[in-house]
Amino acid sequence: MELLRNLFEGYPNLWGGGVAHSVLILSLVIAFGIMLGKIKVAGISLGVTWILFVGIVFGHFNLNLDEHLLHFLKEFGLILFVYSIGLQVGPGFFSAFKKGGLTLNVLAMLVIFISVLITVILHFTTGIPITTMVGILSGAVTNTPGLGAAQQANSDFNGVDAPEIALGYAVAYPLGVIGCILALLALRYLLRINTKQEENEAERGLGHLQELTVRPVSVEIRNEAVNGKMIKDVKPLLNRAFVISRIRHKGSAESELANADTVLHVEDQILFIANPIDVEAIIAFFGKKIAVEWEQVDKNLISRRILITKPELNGKSLAQLKIRNNFGASITRVNRSGVDLVAAPHLQLQMGDRVTVVGSELAVGHAEKVLGNSLKRLNHPNLIPIFLGIALGCILGSLPFAFPGIPQPVKLGLAGGPLIVSILISRFGPQYKLITYTTMSANLMIREIGISLFLACVGLGAGKGFVDTIIYEGGYVWIAYGAIITVVPILLGGLVGRYVWKLNYYTLIGVLSGTNTNPPALAYSSDLTSCDAPAVGYATVYPLAMFLRVLTAQLLILALA
């Protein structure tokens, strides 16, 4: 009995109650939280956020860790979490600002600005401390890194932790998840959405508004202006990104690979790969869309997806590989982090890219040897970029930046610093031969461990005063404030996105889910349609939204605390 009491309450003669006590409490909080996170009500689950609530229960009954150990584990978990997010979103971060992606990100910034403005108005009208309001804001938009950034900014500025930040977050979070989904559902009726029409438009690429997906299309050439011209001479006329993969000349029973010098003729049949939003224009230029089973037309040509696993190819462009000239095969598309990209000559490859190669069995086999295609090599973790990036992130996060009107210099902190460094390393590292690739499973493992440690420590730290705050100090009113911060910006952003920028409904709800960094809302949005428009919209705005949520949480603390 004495042993069990010491394990749960700590050994009085050991620092922090002893290692066994600390590990036991932390492990139980995380394990119970994850188990509860698997429970769904009406198809909705709070996921790993249950760890926070289990931690609050443990903290309320004084089953806690040493405050210094708690602080360290919380910050370390936050670093692992945001760094893994940066590694994932980094490769597509800057491309998300191209063309229509800029429109989607402007909408995301508008929604974020409205939520921050509502938070400030509620702070001044209700007299609730800004620390509590920032916690409510982070919970209302389900943004855990924002919570971590606010806590660290407050401790740097005031020299003490503010448990009310975590309390506000915990109170507002559940309705932040549910309220976001209800707001998206309300938009469907407010905007009088014809779901079938919206889905058809989204599948044709009209809802994407940026270049993140590709699809193959077969066309028969009818345009006389193309007759006798080489592909490299035709491309400038269209001014669209596309790759012609195969061609079957008029009167021929077999197809062949196309390259820049291939001559086109009227009634030739071609297979091209392009972004959905460009497909209709390319079809209209060449002639008419047809249905061709290219694998049956010429069985001498095969298509195979090959993994880039050779480190020396990291950062090289497709043109530098000279796959066509050396082996007689063509790379028609590149899949990166689950997204297909047009295989443009200037596209730089990264470790872990999966390229589609078309050619004869022999040619594809030679290309495979050059590209690698070794899963074993990819499964070996590259730890140098991770720990070097974390070190650089800590340095960057500790540098002070002065802003006019803010008395205290702003620091990016242990949330913002590693996030920015990981985005930059994953985006530009390959250009300098730095291998930043980690498998999706490894990235997810780091992320889940990080967020679990962080939420467990936040809950344990906030548990002592949680019940008193809710019952005796009017904390239940915070739920209403959180609901306002959740719902109003989404409704206003939805109306602006639809009526000002004419966004497709499925793209719109994906953008709004990404702006609130809300995975359950994305899951709900994706379940509504078979197209990938919600996921594309979410991925386009998620990196900027995450960065702005982290930054604005700190600025509110430093400007108004």
N, C-alpha and C positions, 0 to 999 in steps of 0.2 A: 504493500500500500504506500509506503514511504517512497519507493522507487517511482511509482506512477505519479504521485503528487509532485515530486521533484522534476520529472520529465515534462509535466504540463505547466507547472508554475515556475520552474527554474531551480537550479541548485544555488542556494544562498552564498556558498563560498567560492563560486566561479563567476568570472566576468560575464555579464549578460545572461546569467543563468545557465551557461554552458552550451557547448556546440550541439549536443544531442537535443536539448530543449529547443533551441532556435530552429534546428532543421526539422524537428518533429512538428512544431507549430506551423511553420511555413509550408511544409509538405501537406499537412492536413487541410489547411485553408485552400490551397491550390487544388488538391484532389477533390474535395467536396464541392468547390466552386465549379469545376469542369463537369462533374457529374450532374449538378443541377442545371448547368448550361445546355445539357442535351434534352431537357424537357421543353416541349413546345406547346403553346396555347394558341389555338386558331392558326397554327402554322408559323407562329412567331416565337422566337427565343431570344433571350438577352445574351446568350453565348457566354464568353469568358467574363463578362461583367459580373456574373454571379460570384466570381472570386472576390470582388470588392465587397459584396454584401456579406459573404461568409466571414471575411476579415473583420468587418464591422461587428458581427456577432461575437467573434472570438475576443476582439478588443474590448467590447462592452463587459465581458465576464473576466477581464484582466488576464486573459491567456495571451500574453504579448511578448515582444522581443525587446532587447535593449534599444533605446532610442537612437544611439549612434550607429548600431548595426542596421537598424531599420532604415535610417537615412541613406546609408551606403547602398544597401540592396535595392532600395527604391530607385535611386539615381542610376545604378548600374543596369537594372532592368529596363529603365526608360531609354538608356543609350542603345542597348541591344535592339530594342523594338524599333526606334526611329531609324537606326542605321540600316536594318534589314529592309525597311520600307523604301529608303532612298536607293538601295541597290536594285530594288525591283522596278521602281518607277523612273529611275534616272535615264535609261536609254531613250525613253520616249518623252522626256520632260520638255525639251526645247522644241522638238518637232510638233508638239501639241499646240504651239502658238502660230503655226502656219495656216494661212487661208482661213477656212471656216472655223478651225480650232481656236483662233483668236476671238471669234464671236462667242464661242462657248465659254471661254475663260473670262471674258468681260462680263458675261451673265453671272458666272460664279462669283466674281469680285463684287458685283452689285448685291447679290444675296448675302454675302459675308458682311458687307458694309451695313446693310439694313439690320442684320442681327446684332452687330456691334452698337449701332445707333440706338436700337431698342433697349439694349443692356444699359447704356449710359443714361437714357431717359428714366428707366426704372430705378436706377441708382439714386438719381437726384429727386425723383418724385416720392419714393418710398423711404429714403434714408437708410436703406440696407447697405452695409459696407461693400465697397467695390470688390473686396476679396471674395465675399460670398457671391456677389453677382457674377464674377468671372467664373467661379465654380459652377453656378447655375448655367451660364452660357456654354461652358465646355460640355456639361451633361446634356443640355438641350440639343446640341449639335453632335453628340456622341463622339467627341474628339478627345481621346485620352492624352495624346502628346500636348495638347493645349493645357490640360490640367497640370501636367508635369512642368511645363514651361512657366505657368502662373505661380506654382508653388516655389519653384527655384528663384524666380524673379523677386517674389516677396521675401524669401529668406535672405537673398543677396542685399535687398534694399533695406529691410527692417531688422535683419539679424536673427529672426525667429521664424519658425514654421507657423503657418496659419491653417489649423485643422478645418476651419469653416469653408475653405476652398473645396476640400474633399467632401464635406457634408453637402454643400450645394450641388456638387457634381452627382453624388449618389442619389439625392432626392430627385433631380431633374432627369437623370439618364433613362429610366424605364419609359417615361412618357416621350422622351426624345426619340426613342426607337419607334414606338407605336404612333406617336403624333405625326412623324414624317410620313409613314405609310398612309395614314388617314388623309393627310394633306394631298398626297399624290392621287389618292382615290377621288377626293373632292375636286381636284383639277379636271379629272376626266369628265365630270358632270358639268362643271362650270364652263369648260371650253366646248362642250357638246361634241365630244370626240366620236368619230366614226372609226371604230377600231379596225375594221377590215381594210378600209381605205388607207389608214395610217400605216398598217403593217405592210401593205403592198408597196407604198412609197418608200418605207424604210428598207425593204428588201432590195429595191432598185438603187439604193444608195442616196436617196433624196433626203434622208434624215440624218446622215452621218456628218455632212458638212466639213469633213476633213479627210486626209489621206492616211487611213490606218488599216484598211482592209482591201483585199483584191479578190477578183474572181475571173475565171477563164471564160471566154466567149468565142464561138465559131461564127465566121462571117464569110459570105460570098461577095467578091469584089464586083461592083457594078459601076463604079465611078470612072468615067473615061479619063479624067485628069490624072489618075494614078497609073494608067496603062504605060508600061515600059519604064517606070521609075524604080530606082532602088529604094529599099526601106529607109536608108539613112537620109535620102532626099525627101521622103514623104513625111517623116516625123516633124520637121520644122513647120510644115503646113498645118498640122493639127495643134501643136503646142500643148499636148497632153502627155502625161507619163504613161507609157504602155510598152509591153514587150511582145513581139510576134514570135511565138514559139515554133509552130509548125506551118507548113504550106503544102497544098496539093494543087499542082498546076492543072489547068484545063486539059482534059483528055487523058490524064494520068491516073493509074489505079493506085499508086503508092504516094505516100506523103514523104516529105523530107524536112530536115531542120532548116530554119530560117536564120539568116544573119544580116548584118548591116548592108551587105552587098547583094543580097537576094533581090532579083527583079520581079516586080509584081505585074500581073496582067489581069484584064477583065475576065471574070468567071473563074479566077483562081479562088480556092478556099483556104482561109487562114484561121489559125487559133491564136488569139491574143489574150494577154493578161493585163488588167488595169484596175484602178479604183472604181468602185461601184458608181460613184458620182460622175465619172468620165465615160462610162460604158455607152450610154445612149448617144453621146456626141460622136464617139468613134465608130459605132455601127452606122450612124447616119452618113458619116464621111465616106466610108468604104462601100457600103451597099446594103445588104439585108442579112439579118441574123438567120442562121441555119442550125440544124442539129446534126452533129457528126460524132460518131464513136471513133475517136482517133486511134485508140489502141487496137481497134478491129481493122482500120484502114491499112495500117502497115505494122505488122507484128514484129518487124525488125527494130522498130523504135520502142523503147520502154521509158517509163518515168519512175524515178526513185527519189525518196527523200533521204538526204545524207547529212549527218551531223558534222559541224566544224569542231574538231577536237585537237587540231595541231596548234600549239601555242604560236608558232611563227606566222600563222595566218591572221592572228589577232590584229585588227586595225587596217588590214589590207583591203583595197577596193576590189570589186568584181572584175574591173578591167585589168588590174594587175595580175590576176590569176591566169588569164588567157586560156581558159578551159576550152573555148571553142577552137582556137587556133592550134592548141597542142593535142587535143584528144578528139575533136569533132563532136563534142557534146555541148549543150546549152543549159545555163542556169536560168530558170524562168521565174522563180519567186523565192523569197527568203522569209522564213518564219522565225520571229524573235519574240520570246516571252508569250507565245500563243497568238501573236498577231502576224498576218501575212503582209509582206511589203513587196512592192514592185522591184524587180531585180534590175535597177538602173545601174549603168556602168560605174558611177561614182559612189555607190552605196558601200560603206565600210563594214566589213564582217566582224563579228565578235565570237569569241568562244561560246559554244552552246547554240549558235544559230543552226537552224535546220533548213537546208537549201533543197529545192526541187530541181533535179538534173534530168534532162531529156537527151536521149541518144541511143546508139546501139548498145547491146549488152557489154561489148568489149570497151566502148568509149566510157560508159558509165562506171565500169569497173576500174578503169584507169583514174577517172576523176575521184572515185571513192578513196583510192590510195593516197591521192594528193591532199584531200580534204580531211582525212582522218577516220571519221565514223566509228570511233572507239568509245563506247559507253564507259568502259573501265577507267579511261583517262579522265572523263568528265566527273566521275564519281569521287575522284580524289580532291579533297577540299583545298582551295587556295586561301590560306589563312593570312598571308602577308597583307593583302589589300584590306582585309577586315580589321586587323588590329592596328595597322599603320593608319588607316582611315579614321578609326576611333580616336587614336592619339591626336591626329591633326584636328579632328572635330572638337576635342576637348580644348585644344589651344584656341581654335577659332571662336568657340563658344565663350571663352573667358576674356576675349578682347572687348574693351568698351567702345561703344559708338555714341557720339553725342548727337541728339536731335533737338532742334529749336523748341523751346517751351517746356522741355522735360528736364527737371533739375538734376536728375541722376542719369549718368550715361547708361545706355541700353546695351545689354549683352545678349547674344543669341542663346547662351546657356547650353546646358547639356542635352536639350531637346533640339534646338535650332542648329547648333554647330555641327554635330555629327550628321544631321539630316542633309545639310547643304553639302558637306564634304562627300557623303556617300552618293548624292546625286551627281556631283561633278566627276567623281572617280569613275562611276559606272558609265557615265556618258563619254568622257574624254580619255579615260584610262587606256582603252584599246589603241588610240592614236599614238600613244607613247609606249606601246608594247607591254602595258600593264594588264595582266589577266585578272579581270574582276568577276568572272563568271562563278556563280554558285548555283547548284541545282535548285529547282523549285522546292523540293522537299527539305533541303538543308536551310534555305532561306526561311521557309515556313517554321522550321524547328527553332531557329534563332529568335524569330519574331514571337512565337508563342511562349517560349521560355521568358523572354524579356517582358512581355505584357503581363504574364502571370506573376512574375516577381513584383513588378511595379504595382499592380492592382492589389495583391495580397498585402503589401507594405502600406499602401495608402489606406486600405480598409482597417488594418490593425491600428494605424495611427489615429484614425478618425473615430474609432469605435467607442471610446470612453464617453464622449459627449453627445453621441448621435441621438439617442432616445430622448434625452432632456431637451435637445434642440428642437426636435420635431414636436414633442408634446407641450412643452412649457414655454418655448421661445418663438412660437409661431412659424416653425419651419415648414408646416404643411402648406402655407401660402406660397412657398417657393415653387411648389409643383405647378401652380397656375402661372407664375412668371415664366417658368421653363417652357410651358406649353405655348405661351405667346411668342417666345423667342424661337421656338421650333416651327410653328405653323405659319405665322404672318409672313416671314421672309420667303418661305416656299411658295405661298399663294401669290404674293406680289411678283416674285421672280418668274413663276409659271406664266402669269398674265403677260409680263413684258416679253418673255422668250417667245410666246406664241404670237402675240399681236404685233410686236415690233420686228422680231427677226424671223418670224414664220417658221419656227422650229417644228420638226416632226414630234408628235407626242411622245413616242418611245425614246427618242434622243433626249427630249426635254426632261423626262422623269429620271433618266440615267444621269444627266447633268446635275439635277437637284439632289439626287442621292449622293453623288460624288462631292458636291459642295458641302454636304453635312457629314462627309466621310462615314457614311452609314451602310455597312455591308448588308444588314437585314433588309434595308430598303432596296438595295440593288437586287437581292435575291427575289424580293417581291416583284420588282419591275421586270426582271428577266422571265419570271414565271408567266407574265401576261402575254408574251409573244415568243414566236419561234425565231425571230431575227435577232441579230446581235447589237442592234442600235443602243439599247440601254447600257450594255457593257462598254461599248465604244465611247459613249458620252461620259460615263463614269470615269473611265481610264484617262480621258482627255483632260478633265478638270481636277482630278484627284491630287496630283502632285502640287499644283499651285494652291489648291484649297487647303491642303495639309500645312504647307509653308505659311500661308496667311493666318490660319487658325493659331498656329504656334506663335507667330509674331504679334498678332493683335492681342492675344491673352497677356503677353508680357507688357505691351504698351499700355493697356488699360491699368494694370497694377502700378506701373511706374508713374503714369501721368496723374492718376486719381487717388492713389493710396495715401 
